[in-house]
Amino acid sequence: MSTYLHDGIEFDLTRSFVDVVGVEWEWRGQRNVAGEPLLVSPGLPDSPVPLPDVYRDHGPLIPISPRPTAAQYRAAVDVDYAATVAAGYVETPAEFGARITPAPALTAHHLNPSPMEQTGFRGFLNTIKGARRG
């Protein structure tokens, strides 16, 4: 039996879980005397903890999506380049350069003047500190 029901939540024990702080937990087929699955963290493989305790102390437990197999990795990187070009997904070096050329940087004259440089605001500050009498 690879599922376990706890607090109305059905856990698929064939998957690994991650707790709220990012620690990974997995079931390696062990159960305690009460029949609760014992989860281990790969960092502490010799310290199994019952799933209800992990759920209470570290939960909620979030199932981790299955990792891609070696064949799936190979299929992702081993694409047919000719088909990619025929589909129009390849750009010329000039098109690529034009696409990644950064926008011109803004200089000081593009920005609004600072309130500190405006005479009205500076005058107001000077009256507060008593430098200006009038």
C-alpha positions in Angstrom: 0.0 0.0 0.0 1.7 3.2 -1.2 -0.9 5.7 0.1 -1.5 6.9 3.6 -4.5 8.9 4.9 -3.7 11.5 7.6 -6.1 14.3 8.7 -8.2 13.8 5.7 -5.2 14.1 3.3 -4.2 11.2 1.2 -0.4 11.0 0.8 1.1 9.2 -2.2 4.1 7.6 -0.6 5.8 6.9 -3.9 6.5 10.7 -4.2 9.0 12.7 -2.1 7.7 15.7 -0.1 9.2 19.0 0.9 8.3 20.8 4.1 7.8 24.6 4.6 11.5 25.3 5.0 12.6 23.2 2.0 13.7 20.0 3.7 13.0 17.0 1.5 11.3 13.9 3.0 10.8 10.5 1.4 9.4 7.1 2.4 11.7 4.1 2.1 9.1 1.4 2.8 9.4 1.4 6.6 6.4 1.7 9.1 6.3 2.0 12.8 4.3 -0.4 15.1 1.2 1.8 14.7 1.4 1.4 10.9 2.5 5.0 10.3 4.9 5.5 7.4 8.4 6.5 8.5 9.8 9.4 6.5 13.5 10.2 6.2 15.3 13.2 5.1 18.2 12.4 2.8 20.4 14.5 5.1 19.5 12.3 8.1 18.8 8.8 6.6 19.3 7.0 9.9 16.6 9.0 11.7 13.2 8.1 10.4 10.2 10.1 11.6 6.5 9.1 11.5 4.6 11.0 8.8 2.1 12.5 11.4 5.0 13.9 13.4 6.7 15.4 10.3 3.3 16.8 9.2 2.7 18.4 12.7 6.2 19.7 13.2 7.3 20.7 9.7 4.1 20.7 7.6 2.4 21.2 5.4 4.1 18.6 3.2 4.2 19.5 -0.4 4.6 16.7 -3.0 7.6 17.1 -5.3 6.9 16.6 -9.0 8.6 13.5 -10.4 12.0 14.2 -11.7 12.7 13.8 -15.4 14.3 10.6 -16.5 17.6 10.4 -18.4 15.6 9.7 -21.6 13.4 12.8 -21.0 16.5 14.9 -20.5 18.0 13.5 -23.7 14.8 14.2 -25.7 14.8 17.8 -24.4 18.3 18.5 -25.6 18.5 16.3 -28.6 16.3 18.3 -30.8 16.2 18.2 -34.6 18.0 21.4 -35.6 16.8 21.2 -39.2 13.2 21.0 -38.1 13.8 24.0 -35.8 15.1 26.1 -38.6 12.3 24.9 -40.9 9.8 26.0 -38.3 11.3 29.5 -38.2 12.6 29.4 -34.6 16.2 30.3 -35.5 17.2 33.9 -36.0 20.3 35.3 -37.8 23.2 36.6 -35.7 22.1 40.1 -36.7 18.5 39.6 -35.5 19.8 38.1 -32.3 22.1 41.1 -31.7 19.3 43.6 -32.4 17.1 41.7 -30.0 19.5 41.7 -27.1 21.0 45.2 -27.6 20.1 47.0 -24.4 17.9 50.2 -24.5 19.8 53.4 -24.2 20.5 54.3 -20.5 18.8 57.3 -19.0 21.0 60.2 -18.1 20.4 62.9 -15.6 18.7 65.2 -18.0 15.9 62.6 -18.6 14.9 62.7 -14.9 12.8 65.2 -13.1 14.8 67.7 -11.0 15.3 66.8 -7.4 13.1 68.7 -4.9 16.3 69.8 -3.2 17.3 71.8 -6.3 14.0 73.6 -6.5 14.3 77.0 -4.9 10.9 76.9 -3.2 11.5 73.7 -1.4 15.1 74.6 -0.5 13.9 78.0 0.7 11.3 76.2 2.9 14.0 74.0 4.4 16.2 77.0 5.0 13.4 78.7 6.9 13.0 75.7 9.1 16.6 75.6 10.2 16.7 79.4 10.7 19.2 80.2 8.0 16.9 82.5 6.1 15.1 85.4 7.6 12.6 87.4 5.8 
